Amino acid sequence: MQSAFGLDIPQHLNEACTPARTALIVYDMQVGIIRQLKDGAAIVDRVQTIVQAARAADMRIFFMRHMSLPRELMGVFQLRMAMAWQRVDTVEEVRPWFLRDSPGFALVSELTPLPSEAILDKITMSAFEGTPLDIALRDCGINSFIIVGVAMEIGIEPTVRHGADLGYIPIVVTDACGCGDAEAAARSVASMRFTGDAILTRTEEIVATLERRNGAATQP
């Protein structure tokens, strides 16, 4: 750990990941999204493993959900984006896939949040835009976050970049982040590795780190 001007400056995973100062963000693990992925079941398994490790370490956990607005409430960007994603040519053909309380909007059953965990809904790609996430993290003294979920190239990379601009240390568990396009996801990972804002890790390493932290915290 580097120190300067009265500040500790984490450089490695075990330094940046401390349960009292780190939160877990579970991004868009929703029924209607997971069923679109070929490896959806494997992603659910890895995310579930990390959630369990975070709970054992008493880490704060926030679940994000992507929400569609009714078509009548979509603005210019929302309609344009929906037409592009749904590959349709007219506004009339747009179908809001993730309306609140629709079957596809729900989190997968394997990841039911506890009463002590939060669910935040968004209509944006960054988990920080238009949600109380940043306020909640800062109020709890959080300075780093672990992120897992779907999709790497659509929402996780924007959240990581936004989080870094807000002064957090993002920790990305790459094999617990699903994607719709493998090549685009690989570009996202390569870009994050190049810029150096985030710490990149994998499920086995982050779980072992949390277990070590939890073991140290419970020593008499």
One Martini backbone bead per residue (centre of mass of N, CA, C, O) as a GRO file, in nm:
protein
  220
    1MET     BB    1   0.092   0.039   0.026
    2GLN     BB    2   0.045   0.355  -0.048
    3SER     BB    3   0.161   0.682   0.078
    4ALA     BB    4  -0.005   1.019   0.081
    5PHE     BB    5  -0.111   1.287   0.245
    6GLY     BB    6  -0.274   1.080   0.443
    7LEU     BB    7  -0.296   0.851   0.218
    8ASP     BB    8  -0.427   0.559   0.090
    9ILE     BB    9  -0.294   0.364  -0.202
   10PRO     BB   10  -0.420   0.140  -0.389
   11GLN     BB   11  -0.289  -0.138  -0.612
   12HIS     BB   12  -0.433  -0.392  -0.505
   13LEU     BB   13  -0.682  -0.600  -0.438
   14ASN     BB   14  -0.633  -0.642  -0.123
   15GLU     BB   15  -0.635  -0.323  -0.079
   16ALA     BB   16  -0.922  -0.241  -0.221
   17CYS     BB   17  -1.060  -0.496  -0.065
   18THR     BB   18  -1.288  -0.382   0.180
   19PRO     BB   19  -1.584  -0.435   0.327
   20ALA     BB   20  -1.618  -0.142   0.460
   21ARG     BB   21  -1.519   0.005   0.155
   22THR     BB   22  -1.694  -0.210  -0.009
   23ALA     BB   23  -1.899  -0.282  -0.291
   24LEU     BB   24  -2.167  -0.460  -0.448
   25ILE     BB   25  -2.245  -0.481  -0.798
   26VAL     BB   26  -2.547  -0.593  -0.952
   27TYR     BB   27  -2.592  -0.618  -1.303
   28ASP     BB   28  -2.875  -0.702  -1.467
   29MET     BB   29  -3.005  -0.985  -1.335
   30GLN     BB   30  -3.235  -1.064  -1.559
   31VAL     BB   31  -3.449  -1.262  -1.712
   32GLY     BB   32  -3.456  -1.107  -2.000
   33ILE     BB   33  -3.135  -1.121  -2.022
   34ILE     BB   34  -3.028  -1.407  -1.958
   35ARG     BB   35  -3.198  -1.556  -2.191
   36GLN     BB   36  -2.995  -1.428  -2.422
   37LEU     BB   37  -2.771  -1.614  -2.313
   38LYS     BB   38  -2.568  -1.882  -2.358
   39ASP     BB   39  -2.412  -1.832  -2.055
   40GLY     BB   40  -2.619  -1.763  -1.825
   41ALA     BB   41  -2.584  -1.987  -1.609
   42ALA     BB   42  -2.282  -1.931  -1.549
   43ILE     BB   43  -2.317  -1.641  -1.456
   44VAL     BB   44  -2.507  -1.697  -1.223
   45ASP     BB   45  -2.312  -1.876  -1.063
   46ARG     BB   46  -2.087  -1.666  -1.021
   47VAL     BB   47  -2.255  -1.445  -0.890
   48GLN     BB   48  -2.356  -1.615  -0.655
   49THR     BB   49  -2.078  -1.669  -0.532
   50ILE     BB   50  -2.011  -1.367  -0.478
   51VAL     BB   51  -2.251  -1.297  -0.303
   52GLN     BB   52  -2.189  -1.499  -0.079
   53ALA     BB   53  -1.910  -1.379  -0.008
   54ALA     BB   54  -2.013  -1.093   0.060
   55ARG     BB   55  -2.202  -1.176   0.287
   56ALA     BB   56  -1.985  -1.311   0.468
   57ALA     BB   57  -1.831  -1.011   0.473
   58ASP     BB   58  -2.041  -0.776   0.509
   59MET     BB   59  -2.128  -0.658   0.239
   60ARG     BB   60  -2.244  -0.427   0.039
   61ILE     BB   61  -2.553  -0.450  -0.166
   62PHE     BB   62  -2.631  -0.384  -0.520
   63PHE     BB   63  -2.914  -0.391  -0.728
   64MET     BB   64  -2.969  -0.381  -1.070
   65ARG     BB   65  -3.221  -0.238  -1.301
   66HIS     BB   66  -3.369  -0.247  -1.606
   67MET     BB   67  -3.590   0.010  -1.737
   68SER     BB   68  -3.882   0.061  -1.899
   69LEU     BB   69  -4.064   0.274  -2.072
   70PRO     BB   70  -4.319   0.380  -2.194
   71ARG     BB   71  -4.350   0.482  -2.511
   72GLU     BB   72  -4.484   0.765  -2.432
   73LEU     BB   73  -4.206   0.830  -2.241
   74MET     BB   74  -4.022   0.830  -2.462
   75GLY     BB   75  -3.762   0.969  -2.604
   76VAL     BB   76  -3.542   1.019  -2.841
   77PHE     BB   77  -3.322   0.827  -2.735
   78GLN     BB   78  -3.495   0.587  -2.646
   79LEU     BB   79  -3.613   0.530  -2.929
   80ARG     BB   80  -3.351   0.504  -3.087
   81MET     BB   81  -3.232   0.273  -2.919
   82ALA     BB   82  -3.466   0.069  -2.954
   83MET     BB   83  -3.447   0.047  -3.262
   84ALA     BB   84  -3.158  -0.061  -3.268
   85TRP     BB   85  -3.189  -0.313  -3.080
   86GLN     BB   86  -3.464  -0.422  -3.238
   87ARG     BB   87  -3.450  -0.381  -3.546
   88VAL     BB   88  -3.623  -0.121  -3.628
   89ASP     BB   89  -3.793   0.147  -3.828
   90THR     BB   90  -4.020   0.212  -3.610
   91VAL     BB   91  -4.189   0.324  -3.339
   92GLU     BB   92  -4.433   0.121  -3.357
   93GLU     BB   93  -4.229  -0.138  -3.314
   94VAL     BB   94  -4.176  -0.076  -3.034
   95ARG     BB   95  -4.078  -0.266  -2.733
   96PRO     BB   96  -4.108  -0.280  -2.399
   97TRP     BB   97  -3.917  -0.515  -2.221
   98PHE     BB   98  -3.883  -0.353  -1.910
   99LEU     BB   99  -4.129  -0.337  -1.751
  100ARG     BB  100  -4.269  -0.293  -1.474
  101ASP     BB  101  -4.360  -0.620  -1.366
  102SER     BB  102  -4.244  -0.780  -1.571
  103PRO     BB  103  -4.100  -1.082  -1.617
  104GLY     BB  104  -3.815  -0.967  -1.734
  105PHE     BB  105  -3.749  -0.762  -1.488
  106ALA     BB  106  -3.667  -0.968  -1.306
  107LEU     BB  107  -3.483  -1.125  -1.102
  108VAL     BB  108  -3.325  -1.388  -1.056
  109SER     BB  109  -3.389  -1.632  -0.823
  110GLU     BB  110  -3.081  -1.675  -0.726
  111LEU     BB  111  -3.091  -1.331  -0.658
  112THR     BB  112  -3.226  -1.273  -0.391
  113PRO     BB  113  -3.267  -1.023  -0.196
  114LEU     BB  114  -3.211  -0.888   0.093
  115PRO     BB  115  -3.326  -0.666   0.324
  116SER     BB  116  -3.014  -0.541   0.335
  117GLU     BB  117  -3.070  -0.490   0.029
  118ALA     BB  118  -3.055  -0.323  -0.283
  119ILE     BB  119  -3.285  -0.182  -0.532
  120LEU     BB  120  -3.205  -0.035  -0.853
  121ASP     BB  121  -3.341   0.173  -1.094
  122LYS     BB  122  -3.300   0.214  -1.461
  123ILE     BB  123  -3.242   0.396  -1.798
  124THR     BB  124  -2.941   0.345  -1.799
  125MET     BB  125  -2.609   0.242  -1.813
  126SER     BB  126  -2.528   0.383  -1.576
  127ALA     BB  127  -2.562   0.327  -1.231
  128PHE     BB  128  -2.525   0.650  -1.156
  129GLU     BB  129  -2.750   0.745  -1.343
  130GLY     BB  130  -3.042   0.839  -1.183
  131THR     BB  131  -2.932   0.741  -0.902
  132PRO     BB  132  -2.849   0.672  -0.547
  133LEU     BB  133  -2.568   0.533  -0.540
  134ASP     BB  134  -2.359   0.752  -0.473
  135ILE     BB  135  -2.486   0.847  -0.211
  136ALA     BB  136  -2.479   0.575  -0.062
  137LEU     BB  137  -2.175   0.520  -0.075
  138ARG     BB  138  -2.073   0.779   0.060
  139ASP     BB  139  -2.239   0.749   0.328
  140CYS     BB  140  -2.065   0.463   0.380
  141GLY     BB  141  -1.755   0.501   0.290
  142ILE     BB  142  -1.708   0.433  -0.005
  143ASN     BB  143  -1.415   0.354  -0.249
  144SER     BB  144  -1.522   0.073  -0.366
  145PHE     BB  145  -1.610  -0.163  -0.641
  146ILE     BB  146  -1.786  -0.442  -0.727
  147ILE     BB  147  -1.849  -0.594  -1.057
  148VAL     BB  148  -2.142  -0.763  -1.187
  149GLY     BB  149  -2.284  -0.908  -1.491
  150VAL     BB  150  -2.505  -0.731  -1.731
  151ALA     BB  151  -2.317  -0.588  -1.977
  152MET     BB  152  -2.004  -0.522  -2.055
  153GLU     BB  153  -2.055  -0.341  -2.335
  154ILE     BB  154  -2.310  -0.167  -2.214
  155GLY     BB  155  -2.291  -0.119  -1.872
  156ILE     BB  156  -2.020  -0.177  -1.724
  157GLU     BB  157  -1.821   0.016  -1.855
  158PRO     BB  158  -1.977   0.282  -1.794
  159THR     BB  159  -1.972   0.240  -1.484
  160VAL     BB  160  -1.667   0.234  -1.448
  161ARG     BB  161  -1.607   0.515  -1.567
  162HIS     BB  162  -1.793   0.676  -1.385
  163GLY     BB  163  -1.675   0.581  -1.115
  164ALA     BB  164  -1.391   0.691  -1.164
  165ASP     BB  165  -1.481   0.993  -1.195
  166LEU     BB  166  -1.596   0.982  -0.884
  167GLY     BB  167  -1.344   0.813  -0.720
  168TYR     BB  168  -1.349   0.518  -0.769
  169ILE     BB  169  -1.265   0.168  -0.735
  170PRO     BB  170  -1.280  -0.058  -0.975
  171ILE     BB  171  -1.400  -0.408  -0.970
  172VAL     BB  172  -1.359  -0.653  -1.223
  173VAL     BB  173  -1.536  -0.952  -1.295
  174THR     BB  174  -1.495  -1.091  -1.592
  175ASP     BB  175  -1.634  -1.393  -1.557
  176ALA     BB  176  -1.905  -1.226  -1.420
  177CYS     BB  177  -1.945  -1.099  -1.721
  178GLY     BB  178  -2.162  -1.064  -1.947
  179CYS     BB  179  -2.263  -1.100  -2.304
  180GLY     BB  180  -2.362  -1.032  -2.645
  181ASP     BB  181  -2.057  -0.953  -2.744
  182ALA     BB  182  -1.746  -1.075  -2.742
  183GLU     BB  183  -1.580  -0.861  -2.894
  184ALA     BB  184  -1.684  -0.614  -2.743
  185ALA     BB  185  -1.602  -0.712  -2.461
  186ALA     BB  186  -1.299  -0.732  -2.519
  187ARG     BB  187  -1.265  -0.431  -2.572
  188SER     BB  188  -1.348  -0.335  -2.294
  189VAL     BB  189  -1.126  -0.478  -2.136
  190ALA     BB  190  -0.886  -0.355  -2.289
  191SER     BB  191  -0.954  -0.061  -2.217
  192MET     BB  192  -0.941  -0.090  -1.907
  193ARG     BB  193  -0.651  -0.192  -1.899
  194PHE     BB  194  -0.521   0.056  -2.033
  195THR     BB  195  -0.621   0.289  -1.835
  196GLY     BB  196  -0.628   0.177  -1.515
  197ASP     BB  197  -0.886   0.229  -1.333
  198ALA     BB  198  -0.911  -0.078  -1.302
  199ILE     BB  199  -0.963  -0.387  -1.145
  200LEU     BB  200  -0.881  -0.706  -1.262
  201THR     BB  201  -1.071  -1.010  -1.226
  202ARG     BB  202  -1.175  -1.319  -1.072
  203THR     BB  203  -1.366  -1.525  -0.902
  204GLU     BB  204  -1.154  -1.683  -0.739
  205GLU     BB  205  -1.000  -1.430  -0.635
  206ILE     BB  206  -1.231  -1.270  -0.494
  207VAL     BB  207  -1.319  -1.493  -0.301
  208ALA     BB  208  -1.047  -1.530  -0.159
  209THR     BB  209  -1.026  -1.239  -0.057
  210LEU     BB  210  -1.287  -1.240   0.114
  211GLU     BB  211  -1.211  -1.480   0.292
  212ARG     BB  212  -0.960  -1.349   0.417
  213ARG     BB  213  -1.103  -1.104   0.534
  214ASN     BB  214  -1.305  -1.264   0.708
  215GLY     BB  215  -1.094  -1.422   0.873
  216ALA     BB  216  -0.952  -1.172   0.996
  217ALA     BB  217  -1.216  -1.052   1.133
  218THR     BB  218  -1.261  -1.336   1.319
  219GLN     BB  219  -1.029  -1.303   1.487
  220PRO     BB  220  -0.941  -1.299   1.831
   0.00000   0.00000   0.00000
